[in-house]
Each structure stands twice: as structure tokens, then as C-alpha cells.
Amino acid sequence: MSLEGHKSMGHLPHVRFWKTTRFHLSLAHPLVMGIVNVTADSFSSQQDHFSTAGVIAHAQQLLHEGADILDVGGESTRPGAQALTHQQEWLRIAPVLQELLRWNKPISLDTYHPESMQKALDWGVDIINDVWALRQPNALQTVASFECGICMMHMHAEPSTMQLNPMQEDVLGALEVFFQAQLQSTYAVGINRERMVLDPGIGFGKKVSQNFQILKYQQHLLQFDLPLMVGWSRKSSLGHITGLEVSQRLVPSIAAAVLAMERGASILRVHDVAQTVAARAVWQASV
């Protein structure tokens, strides 16, 4: 499909709430998902907090700043990242999840390991946020047996190699085909569409120009009548066009977040919660 075909569709997703394990999250306005990394290799400044107590304190701070959802991840998926075993991942995230699940706030787990999904869902985690879009063996069957929210992300190749040979085809056409196939798989095993959110995967195996094509024509993805989650926070594409290092990318991250909201994003996955919440307030006052 040519870019000329990717017109703004001018409508919001039909689904106006996100059904998760413990919550029906209203999407009447965009939600802010705060990133809680239990990793030493991260876009955030959490290297100083790489301990259970430090991560929990950081999560508390994100809630204080206005995060609607906390997204806990134990394995870096930035370009070139090396994979962990599910045992290594679980050792990192288990004590953090155990505490956060006591807070009566929506908790998401950023994982592609079915074993970690199973354990976390047994504990009552609300959302599975999967960069592999449930394509790992047994992942689809695992989430199908629960009532959790699900975010499926598009990724070309895999984290360790995805930027060595980024996708060459029309990016929006590829996203359309990918999401159609993955949604058919989820519906076939009885997963209710009110549980589903889609993420175009900014920076995951895509060229800089393709990432900005996604932003420009993002409303095309509303054709699925499902909420969109978008993660531009501190991404390398922002650094490429501005020349700014990771620690200096707050302003371009906020600019991209506002444009994403303007073009129909329902969830913003971010590091800088307080600033994104403030930007959301300005945007809301103008619509």
C-alpha cells in the first residue's frame, strides 16, 4: 500500500475501555504507562536504582507523578540487547511484582516468556505487554487461560539483530498485515477484543524514516478499532533528528507523545511521567 493510501481516518477506537485482570481501564482520555525497569541496561536513569528497594521506590514516584499504569520489565529489549532466560528474568522481577501488586493499581508485565507470564498471572498481574506479540511457543495459550489485558507489539527480527537489518518494505502495510494475522490468532483461541491493545513498535527493527511514517500516518492503525499504545520515550530516532543524547531527549519525547495523542493513541508508555501528564493536561484542554 502506498503512503498516499495511509490517510488520517479521523475516528477513535471503538473500544473505549481496556479490560484487565482487576480493572476496566477507561480510555476516555489517554493513559500514561510509567516504565519500571528492573535492568542495568535501560533508557531510564534507573541504573542508580537497580535494587528491589530502589525499583519499588521509583515505582512509587511514578504513581505520585500521575502514572495510570506501571509496566515492569526485567529484560532489556533495546537494539543489541542480549536475551535472558525466563529463570533469570523471574528472579529480577518477582520481588518487585510481589510488592506492586499490593498497591491496588494496574500492573503490567513487559515479557515475552510464557513461564514468566504464567507465574505473574497466577499472582494477579493485570496486563501482559509482549514485544513478540504472543509469537513465542505457548505464549498465546498462556494468556488465553486468564482474563488479563494484552498489548501486542510489532517487532521486525529480534532485539539482538533488529537494527542490523531493519525492515525495507512499506512499514504501514507491513503493520496492517501483521496485526491482522496476530488478531486472528487471538480471537481463534477465544480472547475477547476488549482485552487487546496494539503497539506499532517504534524503533523495533525500523529505520528512522519508518518510525516517523508511523507517527505521521498513525491514525491508519485505528482501522482495527482497538486502542493503540505508543512508546516514543527517549528513542534513538529522536536522537537522530535532534542530535541529542538519551538524557537530553525529554522535549522531543514530549513532542512525540503529544502528536501521538493527537493522532489517536490511547496509552503512552514513558519514562518521564510527570512531564507527560502535564503535556496531556494541556492537550486535553485544547480538544
MARTI-570347 format. One line per 4 residues: number of its first residue (from 1); for each residue x, y, z of C-alpha. Coordinates in pm, whole numbers, plus 50000, padded with zeros to 5 digits. Example, Ala and Ser with C-alpha at 12.3 -4.5 7.8 and 13.67 -1.06 7.14 Angstrom:
! MARTI-570347
1) 51230:49550:50780 ~ 51367:49894:50714
This chain:
! MARTI-570347
1) 50000:50000:50000 ~ 50140:50339:49903 ~ 50177:50617:50157 ~ 49908:50805:49967
5) 49670:50539:50089 ~ 49756:50600:50453 ~ 49521:50890:50518 ~ 49410:51009:50859
9) 49094:50816:50930 ~ 48950:51072:51169 ~ 48798:50838:51426 ~ 48886:50694:51764
13) 48897:50324:51852 ~ 48559:50162:51905 ~ 48682:50001:52229 ~ 48667:50271:52497
17) 48797:50068:52788 ~ 49073:49815:52842 ~ 48969:49500:53025 ~ 49247:49374:53251
21) 49267:49119:53531 ~ 49145:49350:53809 ~ 49042:49670:53631 ~ 48835:49803:53344
25) 49055:50098:53246 ~ 48865:50386:53090 ~ 49015:50518:52767 ~ 48806:50833:52769
29) 49139:51013:52776 ~ 49491:50881:52702 ~ 49654:50683:52982 ~ 50015:50722:53089
33) 50208:50398:53148 ~ 50519:50450:53360 ~ 50821:50235:53281 ~ 50965:50040:53575
37) 51285:49877:53454 ~ 51447:49609:53667 ~ 51753:49615:53444 ~ 52101:49761:53449
41) 52074:49848:53079 ~ 51794:50097:53024 ~ 51689:50422:52858 ~ 51591:50546:53202
45) 51813:50681:53477 ~ 51732:50379:53690 ~ 52085:50244:53682 ~ 52111:50414:54020
49) 51809:50217:54142 ~ 51900:49865:54030 ~ 51789:49701:54352 ~ 51450:49580:54464
53) 51411:49866:54711 ~ 51527:50122:54456 ~ 51295:49994:54183 ~ 50997:49993:54422
57) 51079:50349:54529 ~ 51096:50452:54164 ~ 50756:50290:54101 ~ 50610:50481:54395
61) 50747:50803:54250 ~ 50589:50734:53910 ~ 50249:50683:54075 ~ 50296:51007:54268
65) 50369:51181:53937 ~ 50040:51055:53792 ~ 50109:50725:53617 ~ 49789:50535:53539
69) 49967:50203:53486 ~ 50308:50067:53592 ~ 50493:49850:53338 ~ 50753:49624:53498
73) 51027:49474:53283 ~ 51325:49262:53372 ~ 51490:49219:53032 ~ 51619:49497:52810
77) 51481:49489:52455 ~ 51673:49787:52324 ~ 51867:49726:51998 ~ 52153:49481:52051
81) 52025:49359:52386 ~ 52106:49000:52481 ~ 51825:48771:52586 ~ 51772:48639:52939
85) 51636:48300:53036 ~ 51294:48305:53195 ~ 51456:48198:53523 ~ 51691:48498:53516
89) 51404:48731:53433 ~ 51180:48597:53708 ~ 51449:48633:53974 ~ 51471:49003:53887
93) 51103:49085:53865 ~ 50937:48860:54124 ~ 51009:49067:54438 ~ 50907:49388:54258
97) 50581:49240:54128 ~ 50503:49095:54469 ~ 50512:49442:54625 ~ 50349:49639:54343
101) 50053:49401:54323 ~ 49962:49504:54679 ~ 49904:49866:54575 ~ 49566:49821:54401
105) 49699:49988:54088 ~ 49713:49846:53734 ~ 50035:49649:53692 ~ 50169:49542:53354
109) 50446:49290:53293 ~ 50672:49352:52995 ~ 50775:48998:52898 ~ 50772:48751:52611
113) 50850:48445:52828 ~ 50539:48227:52875 ~ 50680:48092:53200 ~ 50702:48442:53347
117) 50356:48524:53213 ~ 50211:48218:53384 ~ 50366:48294:53722 ~ 50276:48663:53712
121) 49919:48594:53602 ~ 49883:48338:53881 ~ 49970:48626:54115 ~ 49709:48850:53954
125) 49911:49080:53727 ~ 49678:49293:53518 ~ 49844:49321:53175 ~ 50092:49128:52962
129) 50291:49361:52738 ~ 50468:49141:52483 ~ 50719:49272:52228 ~ 50687:48939:52044
133) 50307:48975:52020 ~ 50247:48626:52167 ~ 50454:48454:51895 ~ 50673:48260:52137
137) 50567:47896:52187 ~ 50284:47865:52444 ~ 50252:48241:52498 ~ 49913:48264:52326
141) 49777:47964:52513 ~ 49903:48102:52844 ~ 49726:48436:52821 ~ 49414:48274:52677
145) 49357:48091:53004 ~ 49340:48419:53201 ~ 49144:48746:53173 ~ 49441:48982:53161
149) 49484:49280:52934 ~ 49720:49219:52644 ~ 49941:49452:52442 ~ 50082:49305:52121
153) 50373:49493:51965 ~ 50514:49476:51614 ~ 50883:49392:51600 ~ 51091:49317:51293
157) 51350:49042:51362 ~ 51460:49033:51729 ~ 51629:49274:51974 ~ 51982:49143:51927
161) 51977:49191:51549 ~ 51677:49408:51458 ~ 51869:49727:51380 ~ 52143:49550:51183
165) 51895:49481:50903 ~ 51581:49691:50956 ~ 51269:49627:50754 ~ 51268:49752:50394
169) 50902:49725:50296 ~ 50620:49976:50335 ~ 50604:49993:50712 ~ 50233:50067:50749
173) 50137:49796:50504 ~ 50354:49551:50699 ~ 50194:49656:51028 ~ 49848:49604:50883
177) 49925:49251:50765 ~ 50100:49164:51092 ~ 49822:49283:51321 ~ 49552:49120:51110
181) 49730:48785:51145 ~ 49802:48817:51516 ~ 49450:48930:51598 ~ 49305:48635:51408
185) 49520:48407:51625 ~ 49400:48567:51949 ~ 49035:48562:51851 ~ 49065:48198:51743
189) 49154:48094:52099 ~ 48868:48295:52248 ~ 49047:48611:52365 ~ 48798:48895:52392
193) 48884:49207:52190 ~ 48821:49428:52496 ~ 49145:49283:52632 ~ 49353:49385:52330
197) 49582:49683:52266 ~ 49820:49724:51971 ~ 50167:49883:51971 ~ 50337:49970:51638
201) 50681:49914:51795 ~ 50865:50241:51743 ~ 51234:50160:51699 ~ 51192:49784:51685
205) 51360:49685:51359 ~ 51260:50002:51174 ~ 51452:50279:51004 ~ 51428:50634:51139
209) 51216:50739:50843 ~ 50979:50446:50901 ~ 50929:50541:51266 ~ 50824:50889:51162
213) 50599:50749:50889 ~ 50421:50557:51165 ~ 50377:50877:51362 ~ 50261:51075:51058
217) 50005:50816:50950 ~ 49932:50666:51291 ~ 49556:50711:51258 ~ 49559:50450:50983
221) 49615:50190:51256 ~ 49280:50282:51411 ~ 49122:50070:51136 ~ 49137:49777:51380
225) 48903:49959:51619 ~ 49141:49879:51904 ~ 49337:50109:52135 ~ 49694:50198:52040
229) 49984:50212:52281 ~ 50282:50413:52161 ~ 50632:50435:52307 ~ 50846:50721:52178
233) 51014:50796:52509 ~ 51387:50872:52460 ~ 51405:50660:52143 ~ 51713:50676:51920
237) 51509:50814:51628 ~ 51453:51128:51835 ~ 51826:51150:51892 ~ 51893:51101:51521
241) 51688:51403:51414 ~ 51785:51630:51706 ~ 52143:51528:51780 ~ 52054:51487:52148
245) 52185:51217:52379 ~ 51943:50992:52568 ~ 51950:51206:52883 ~ 51861:51517:52678
249) 51558:51380:52489 ~ 51279:51495:52720 ~ 51148:51772:52494 ~ 51138:51563:52174
253) 50983:51276:52371 ~ 50703:51503:52493 ~ 50654:51646:52143 ~ 50617:51295:52000
257) 50379:51197:52282 ~ 50151:51494:52212 ~ 50148:51418:51839 ~ 50068:51054:51917
261) 49773:51160:52134 ~ 49654:51397:51864 ~ 49657:51106:51619 ~ 49461:50865:51833
265) 49699:50696:52080 ~ 49516:50568:52389 ~ 49820:50474:52602 ~ 50160:50645:52621
269) 50445:50431:52754 ~ 50700:50672:52902 ~ 50992:50723:53137 ~ 50910:51086:53221
273) 50567:51056:53380 ~ 50524:51397:53544 ~ 50612:51587:53228 ~ 50393:51364:53009
277) 50097:51405:53246 ~ 50142:51783:53229 ~ 50158:51775:52850 ~ 49844:51560:52843
281) 49662:51819:53053 ~ 49749:52092:52801 ~ 49641:51872:52511 ~ 49313:51781:52682
285) 49232:52147:52746 ~ 49252:52210:52371 ~ 49031:51928:52243
